Amino acid sequence: MSKENLQFVLVETSHPGNIGAAARAMKNMGLTRLVLVSPCEYQNDECYARAAGAGELVDSAVVCSDLASAVEGSSLVIGTSARLRSLSWPQLDPRQAAEAMRGLAATSEVSVVFGRERSGLTNEELALCASLLVIPTEGEFSSLNVAAAVQVVAYETMMAGVAETGIVASSEEPPADQSELALFYDHLFGVMEQVEYLDPANPRLLFSRVRRMFNRGQLNRSELQLLRGFLSAVQKKIIK
């Protein structure tokens, strides 16, 4: 696993101390890429005190306005959230998630996303993720501080990287990144609307279900080109 290709993304963190503590947890495990989505005002004494020597990660953190921008170049996005939702998502524990990241992070960017302290990730944000990372806890007290969750996941990624020593990375084509998938979804939903399969005024859960299906498959660029070629052929038939 290449640590340079692995980024941890914190969404709308509301306490500066949590950002500092998350930076410290990452540095403990040799990780350096911290991304913040619409964070609170965080560069203050509390944040740097909790960072305890990892202030450079706080200073170099990339700030984005939304999750889609934060993970745009990632071939694999894994979300962490304990909130129950109407759609089920493929679930991994931290060790399984680290194994899923191990080979891919050698050649492609991977993002692990941590949701809001109180409400986690929205279904729209989770639609960008291939799977949901769930940290096992005692049933009656399942809420983890975001920095504690970062520590657990960072530890497992470090151990997966150590275990990988001597393993040659796969030569298979890496999965398409989020920007390529976004163009595919726009194309697909546009064709669905043209053939009147989709009512854009009342899509219900169709958008989420379709994204979840393709995220689970981790399509590569060649497969996306094949599908978009098919969609273009359908559009030509419609125009005729």
N, C-alpha and C positions, 0 to 999 in steps of 0.2 A: 504494500500500500504506500503510495506517495502522499505524505502529509501535506505537501504543497497543493495537492489537488482537492483536499478536503476542507470544506468550510462549514462553520457552525453559524446558523442564522437565528437570531433572537427577534421575535415579532412583538412590537409595541410593549417592550419591557417598561414597567411603570416605576421601578425603584432603581436609582443609580447604583446602590450597593449590590444589587443582583448582577448588574453588568460587570462591575469590578470583580465580584466573586467568580463569575463565569470565565472571565479572562484569566484569572489565577488558575482555575481548574484546567483550562485548556493548556496553559503554559506548563503546568505540572506534567502533562502527558505529551509535550512536544508539539502541540498544535498552535498555529499562529493566525489562521484566517478567521477573523470575527466579522460578521455582517449584522448590522442592526437595521430593522425595519421600523420606521417612525418611532424612535425611542423617546423617552422622557429626556429632560435636560440632565445629562449624565456626567459631564466632565467637571466633577466637583470633588471636595475633600473626601466625602463618604465613598465615592466610587474608587478613588485611588487608594484609600486606606484598605478597602476590601480586596483590591487587586494585589496588594502586598508584594510588590516586585514585578508585577506583570503589567505595569502601566503602559509599556510600549504597545501592547495589544489593544488597549483602550484608545491610545493615540492613533493607531493605524487602522482602526475599525472602519469599514465601509458603511456608509449610511444610505439607505434606499427608502423611497416613499411607499413602496408596496412589495409584496412577496414575489410577484411575477418578475419584477425587475431584479430582485436579489438573486433569483435562481435561474436567470435567463440562459446562462451558458452551461448549465448543469445537465449531465446525461442521466443522473439518478438523483431523485429528491425523496428523502424519507422524513416524514413528519412525526413529531412526538406530541401527544396530547392524550389526556385521560378522560376528556369529555365524551359522553355517549352521544351518538348521532343517529339520524334516521336511516342512513345507508351504512352497511357494513363495509369495512376496508380490510384488505389483507394485513395481518398483524404479525410483527416480529418482536422478540425480546431483544435486549441490547446486544447479546452475543450473536444472535442470528443476523441482526442488522449489520454488525461489524463484518461478519463473514460475507454478506451480500455486497458490501462496499469494497472488500479487500482487493479482488482482482481488477475491478473497474477503475478504482482510484489510481491505479498504476499509470493509466493513460488518459483518463477523462476526469472532468470536474464532478464532484459529488457534494451535495448539500444535505445537512441534517438540520431540520427546522424545529425550533422550540417555540411553543405558543405563548399566549398571554398568561400572566400569573393566575388570573381568576377564571378566564373563559377559554383558554387554549386556542385552537385554530378553528376558523370558520369552515363550513363545508366547501365554500369557494376556494379557500386556501388549500384545503386538503385535496381538492381536485387536481392540484399541481403535483401531488405526491404519488409515488408508486405504491407505497405501503405506509402503515402506521406503526411506529415504534412504541411499545408499551413496556414500562418498567414494572416488573412484578413487585407488589407490596402487600402488606397485611391488609386484608379486606376492609376493615373498619377504619383504617387510617391510610388512605391511598394517595393523598395529595403530597407531592414533592415540591420543594423550592426549586425554581428554575436552575439555579446554580448547582444544586445537588444533582439534578437530572443531567446537566452538562458534564459533571464529574463522572457519573456512572458511564455515560456513553463514551466520553473521551478515554476512559480507562479501557473499555472493551475494544475501541479502535486501536489503541496502542498495543494491546495484547495480540490482536489480529495481525498487526503489522510485524510484530516480533515473530509470530508463528509462521509468517510467510517467507522468512529468510530461505533463499535457495529455490523458491518456486518461480518459474518463468511465467510472466504475464501472458494472458491469452492473446493470440494474434487475430481473433475475430474482430469484425468491424464493431466499434463501440456504439452504444445506443444514441439515437438522435437527442439533441439538447432541447431545452424548453422553448427556445425561440422557433426552432424548426417544427416542434409539435404544435405551437400556437398557430402557425400558418396552416398546418394540416387541419386543425380543428375548424378554423375559419372556413377553409375550403369545403370540408365535410358538411358542416352545418348549413353552409350556403346551398349545397346541392340538395340536402334534405329538404330545405325550404322550397327549392325550385320544383321538386317532384311532389310537393305537398305532403311529405311524410312528417314534417315538423311544422308546428304552428308557433312562430316566434313570439306571439302574444301569450301563449300558454304552454311553455316547454316542460313544465313540471320538473321531473328529475332526470330528463333525458340528457342534458348537458353533463351532469355529474356522472351518470351511469356510463356514458360513452367514454369520458375522460378516464374514469377508473378502469375500464376494460383495456384501453390501449396503454395506459401507464403500467398496468400489470404485465403486459407483454414486452415492454421495453424495446420498442421498434428501433431498428437502426436506420441510417439514412437511405440505404438502398430500398428497404421495405417501405419507407415513407414515399419515396419517389414512385415506386410501383403503385401504391394506393392512390397517390395524387394523379398519376397517369390515367388510372381507371376512372377517377372522378371527372377528369377533363374530358374523357371519351363520352361519359354519360352526359355532360353538359352540351357537347356537340350534337348528340342525338336529340336533346331537348330543343335546341335552337332550330334544328331542321324541322 
